[in-house]
């Protein structure tokens, strides 16, 4: 029995030696190439790397896309703010340019009214419900304003003072169609003296209407119309507008003239009040 086990051990030992020698021989004969075991190990490592690298790369790509999206969003917000700022700046520049032009017009108007005492003011209120009727200005009794004084803007007559308070006044405009209290005595600068009254306003064409003109008067388009000074509180020579159209009235007995106003009644910002008491040669 002991001999059997001894022989078995010898056989196992012999087989082990043969396998060892065989593997050693195989390794020696293929010394210039990768061994089978090493190749197997490399393959397992490569497969394992690919298996784990794909989800890792996918997660990395997702986070990278999120970061890029966040950067894009922040850039868009920054650009939007810059665009808004540009629009605001352009609006401010447009407003300043418009105010500068209107102030320049008022300066030119004051320089042309050297024979009158003038008071400059600014429109502080205008009710949309009575847009063509009146405006409120920031000058009042403490500035020397009185009811009936003429008011001009942008080189043209716009109306007269109708109410005064210590620090503000109401100006009734020539475009006010209520009653006859706002009628203005006017004169057309033609070859002959042509008098009439500013009695209305055409809201469809934005033109003043001058009536009570004799049917024989010769009137040409483009002729200037000024105040005649015959209306009491309004002095002579204040510009009203120019002749735009001439026609006969509804009765065919007199002419009526449509005037293009010298000022834009829709955009009144600055005004100049005329004090007739300082007019030279007052009647």
C-alpha positions, 0 to 999 in steps of 0.5 A, spaced: 500 500 500 505 504 501 508 503 495 502 504 491 502 511 494 510 512 493 509 510 485 503 515 485 507 521 488 512 519 483 508 520 477 505 526 479 512 529 480 514 527 473 508 530 470 509 536 473 516 536 471 514 535 464 509 540 464 514 545 467 519 543 462 514 544 456 512 551 458 519 553 459 521 550 452 515 554 449 517 560 453 524 560 450 522 558 443 517 564 443 521 569 447 521 574 441 513 575 442 508 576 448 506 569 452 500 566 452 498 568 459 501 575 458 496 576 452 490 573 456 491 578 461 492 584 456 485 582 453 482 581 460 484 588 462 483 591 455 475 589 455 475 591 462 477 598 461 472 598 455 467 596 459 468 601 465 470 607 460 464 607 456 459 609 462 465 614 465 466 617 458 458 618 457 457 621 464 463 626 463 460 628 456 453 629 460 457 634 465 461 637 459 454 639 455 451 641 462 457 646 463 457 648 456 449 649 456 450 653 462 456 658 459 451 659 453 446 661 458 450 666 461 453 669 455 446 670 452 444 673 459 450 678 458 448 679 451 441 681 452 443 686 458 448 689 453 442 690 448 437 692 453 443 697 455 444 700 448 436 700 447 436 705 453 442 709 451 439 710 444 432 712 447 435 717 452 439 720 446 433 721 442 430 724 447 435 729 449 436 730 441 429 732 441 429 736 447 435 740 445 432 741 438 426 744 441 430 748 446 434 751 440 427 753 437 425 757 443 431 760 444 430 763 436 423 765 438 425 769 444 431 772 440 425 774 434 421 777 440 426 783 442 420 788 442 416 783 448 417 781 455 417 774 455 417 768 460 419 761 458 416 755 461 415 748 460 409 743 459 408 739 466 401 736 464 397 734 459 390 731 459 389 725 454 382 727 454 383 734 453 389 733 449 387 738 443 384 743 448 389 745 453 396 744 457 399 746 464 405 750 464 410 751 470 409 758 470 404 762 474 402 768 478 409 769 482 412 769 475 408 775 472 403 771 468 396 773 467 390 771 464 389 773 457 397 773 455 399 770 449 403 763 449 408 761 443 412 754 442 416 753 436 416 759 433 408 759 432 402 762 437 399 756 440 394 759 445 393 764 451 393 763 458 386 762 461 387 760 468 393 762 473 395 759 480 401 762 484 406 756 481 402 754 474 397 756 469 393 753 464 393 754 457 387 754 452 390 752 445 388 754 438 385 747 437 380 748 442 373 748 439 369 750 445 365 756 444 368 763 441 372 765 446 378 762 443 378 766 437 384 770 434 384 776 430 389 774 424 392 777 418 394 774 412 401 777 409 399 779 402 399 784 397 394 788 401 391 787 408 387 781 409 384 780 416 380 775 418 379 770 425 382 763 427 375 760 428 376 753 428 381 747 427 380 741 422 382 735 427 383 730 420 388 734 417 391 738 423 390 745 420 387 751 423 381 755 419 381 762 418 374 765 416 370 772 415 375 773 409 372 777 404 370 773 397 374 778 393 381 778 397 386 775 393 390 769 397 396 765 395 398 758 398 404 759 402 403 766 404 404 767 412 399 768 417 400 773 423 396 776 429 393 782 427 393 785 434 386 787 434 384 782 439 385 786 445 390 781 449 394 778 443 399 783 440 401 784 433 406 780 428 406 773 432 406 768 427 400 763 426 402 759 420 402 759 413 396 758 407 395 751 405 388 751 402 383 757 400 376 755 399 369 759 399 365 758 406 358 754 406 354 760 404 358 762 398 359 769 401 366 769 404 372 765 403 375 761 408 383 759 409 386 752 412 392 754 415 398 749 416 400 751 423 407 754 425 408 749 431 406 742 432 400 742 437 401 734 438 408 735 441 408 741 445 414 741 450 417 748 451 413 755 451 414 762 451 409 767 454 408 774 451 407 780 456 403 785 451 404 790 456 411 791 455 410 791 447 413 798 444 408 802 441 402 799 445 395 801 443 
